[in-house]
Amino acid sequence: MEIKSAAGFPLEFRGEQLGSIGFLAHRRITTEEFALLGIFADQAALAIRNAQLYQEIERYRDRLEQENAYLQEAIAEERGFEGIVGESPRTPGRPAEGAAGSPGRNHRAPHRRDRHG
């Protein structure tokens, strides 16, 4: 048997060419079959693009998991360091109590005098 007819459609999604689909027949292809091939091509293009987007989301998810693990490890190391050194509540810009140059709990800060008083 020899091929009597052929038909083809591009697989496009929003103007992006994803591939093509063809149909070969040992008889003449009807108008209805040709129309169905077009509908199938549209559905196939949609499914292909959907699968591509799913793979892209999976890559992003994997990357986020890796970055999250890295950040969690960095936070754990930071907390571990604070546990070794100890935490001291302090006001930003001022040394912690007991630090070199700080007044400490039992020391009074030197009194400042104005030139006029």
MILUMKE-922868 format. One record per residue: x, y, z of N, C-alpha, C in turn. Coordinates in steps of 0.2 Angstrom, whole numbers, padded with zeros to 4 digits, always signed. Layout:
N
XYZXYZXYZ;...
% end
This chain:
117
+0004-0006+0000+0000+0000+0000+0004+0006+0000;+0002+0011-0004+0006+0017-0004+0002+0023+0000;+0006+0028+0002+0003+0033+0005-0001+0038+0000;-0007+0039+0001-0011+0043-0003-0012+0050-0001;-0011+0052+0005-0012+0059+0007-0008+0060+0014;-0006+0066+0015-0003+0068+0021-0005+0075+0023;-0005+0076+0030-0007+0082+0032-0002+0084+0038;-0001+0090+0040+0003+0092+0045+0001+0099+0048;+0002+0100+0055+0000+0106+0058+0006+0107+0063;+0007+0114+0064+0012+0116+0068+0010+0115+0076;+0014+0114+0080+0012+0114+0087+0014+0121+0090;+0010+0125+0091+0011+0132+0093+0008+0134+0099;+0011+0137+0104+0008+0140+0110+0009+0147+0110;+0005+0151+0110+0005+0159+0110+0011+0161+0106;+0011+0159+0100+0016+0161+0095+0023+0157+0095;+0024+0153+0100+0030+0149+0101+0029+0143+0097;+0034+0141+0093+0034+0135+0089+0037+0129+0093;+0033+0124+0095+0035+0119+0099+0037+0113+0096;+0035+0112+0089+0036+0106+0085+0030+0106+0080;+0029+0100+0077+0024+0099+0072+0022+0092+0073;+0016+0091+0070+0013+0084+0070+0010+0083+0063;+0011+0077+0061+0009+0075+0054+0005+0069+0054;+0001+0068+0049-0003+0062+0048-0003+0059+0041;-0001+0053+0040-0001+0050+0034-0006+0045+0033;-0009+0044+0027-0014+0039+0026-0014+0036+0020;-0016+0030+0019-0016+0026+0013-0023+0027+0009;-0026+0032+0011-0032+0035+0008-0033+0042+0008;-0037+0045+0005-0038+0052+0005-0041+0054+0012;-0037+0060+0015-0039+0062+0022-0046+0067+0021;-0050+0065+0025-0057+0069+0024-0056+0076+0028;-0060+0081+0026-0060+0087+0029-0061+0087+0037;-0065+0082+0039-0066+0082+0046-0060+0079+0050;-0057+0074+0046-0050+0072+0049-0045+0077+0050;-0045+0081+0044-0040+0087+0044-0042+0092+0050;-0048+0093+0051-0050+0098+0056-0048+0095+0063;-0050+0088+0064-0048+0085+0070-0040+0085+0072;-0036+0084+0066-0029+0085+0067-0027+0092+0070;-0031+0097+0067-0029+0104+0070-0031+0104+0077;-0037+0102+0079-0039+0102+0086-0034+0098+0091;-0032+0092+0088-0027+0088+0092-0020+0092+0092;-0018+0095+0087-0012+0099+0087-0012+0104+0092;-0018+0108+0093-0018+0113+0098-0018+0110+0105;-0021+0105+0106-0021+0101+0113-0014+0099+0114;-0011+0096+0109-0004+0093+0110+0001+0099+0112;+0000+0105+0109+0004+0110+0110+0003+0113+0117;-0003+0113+0119-0005+0115+0126-0002+0110+0131;-0002+0104+0130+0000+0099+0135+0008+0099+0135;+0011+0100+0129+0019+0101+0129+0021+0107+0133;+0018+0113+0132+0020+0119+0136+0018+0118+0143;+0013+0115+0145+0011+0114+0152+0017+0109+0155;+0019+0104+0152+0024+0100+0154+0031+0104+0155;+0032+0108+0150+0038+0112+0151+0038+0117+0157;+0032+0120+0158+0031+0125+0163+0032+0121+0170;+0029+0115+0170+0030+0111+0176+0037+0109+0178;+0041+0107+0173+0048+0106+0174+0052+0112+0176;+0050+0118+0173+0053+0124+0176+0051+0126+0183;+0045+0124+0185+0043+0125+0192+0047+0121+0196;+0048+0114+0194+0052+0110+0198+0059+0112+0199;+0062+0115+0194+0069+0117+0194+0069+0123+0199;+0064+0127+0199+0064+0133+0204+0063+0130+0211;+0059+0125+0212+0057+0123+0218+0064+0119+0221;+0067+0116+0217+0073+0112+0219+0079+0118+0221;+0079+0123+0217+0084+0128+0219+0082+0132+0225;+0075+0133+0226+0073+0136+0233+0075+0132+0239;+0074+0125+0238+0075+0121+0243+0083+0121+0245;+0087+0121+0240+0094+0121+0241+0096+0128+0245;+0093+0133+0242+0095+0140+0245+0092+0140+0252;+0086+0137+0254+0083+0137+0260+0088+0133+0265;+0090+0127+0263+0094+0123+0267+0101+0127+0268;+0104+0130+0263+0110+0134+0265+0108+0140+0270;+0103+0143+0269+0101+0149+0274+0100+0146+0281;+0096+0140+0281+0095+0137+0288+0102+0135+0291;+0106+0132+0287+0113+0131+0290+0117+0137+0292;+0116+0142+0289+0120+0148+0291+0117+0151+0297;+0110+0151+0298+0107+0153+0304+0109+0149+0310;+0109+0142+0309+0111+0137+0314+0118+0139+0316;+0123+0140+0311+0130+0142+0313+0130+0148+0317;+0126+0153+0315+0126+0160+0318+0123+0159+0326;+0118+0155+0326+0116+0154+0333+0121+0150+0337;+0124+0145+0334+0129+0141+0338+0135+0146+0340;+0137+0150+0336+0142+0155+0338+0140+0159+0344;+0134+0162+0344+0131+0166+0349+0131+0162+0356;+0129+0155+0355+0129+0151+0361+0136+0150+0364;+0141+0150+0360+0148+0150+0363+0150+0156+0366;+0149+0162+0363+0151+0168+0365+0146+0171+0370;+0140+0170+0370+0135+0172+0374+0131+0178+0371;+0125+0179+0373+0121+0185+0371+0121+0190+0376;+0121+0196+0374+0121+0201+0379+0116+0206+0376;+0110+0208+0379+0106+0213+0376+0109+0220+0376;+0109+0223+0371+0112+0230+0371+0108+0234+0366;+0109+0241+0367+0107+0246+0363+0111+0246+0356;+0108+0247+0351+0112+0247+0345+0117+0253+0345;+0123+0253+0343+0128+0258+0344+0131+0259+0350;+0129+0255+0355+0132+0255+0362+0135+0249+0363;+0141+0249+0367+0144+0242+0368+0140+0238+0373;+0140+0232+0373+0137+0228+0378+0140+0229+0385;+0136+0228+0390+0138+0229+0397+0144+0224+0398;+0149+0227+0402+0155+0223+0403+0160+0223+0398;+0158+0225+0392+0163+0226+0387+0168+0231+0388;+0174+0230+0385+0179+0236+0386+0176+0242+0384;+0177+0247+0389+0175+0254+0387+0168+0255+0389;+0164+0250+0392+0157+0251+0394+0157+0252+0401;+0152+0256+0404+0152+0257+0411+0151+0251+0415;+0147+0246+0413+0145+0240+0417+0140+0242+0421;+0138+0237+0425+0132+0237+0429+0133+0241+0436;+0139+0240+0439+0141+0243+0445+0144+0250+0445;+0145+0252+0439+0149+0258+0438+0144+0264+0435;+0145+0270+0438+0142+0275+0435+0145+0278+0429;+0142+0281+0425+0145+0284+0419+0147+0291+0422;+0153+0293+0419+0155+0300+0421+0150+0305+0420;+0150+0310+0424+0145+0315+0424+0148+0321+0419;+0144+0323+0414+0146+0328+0410+0144+0335+0412;+0149+0340+0412+0147+0346+0414+0147+0351+0408;+0143+0356+0408+0143+0361+0403+0148+0366+0405;+0150+0370+0400+0155+0375+0401+0152+0381+0405;+0145+0381+0405+0142+0387+0409+0140+0385+0416;+0141+0379+0418+0138+0377+0424+0142+0373+0429;
% end
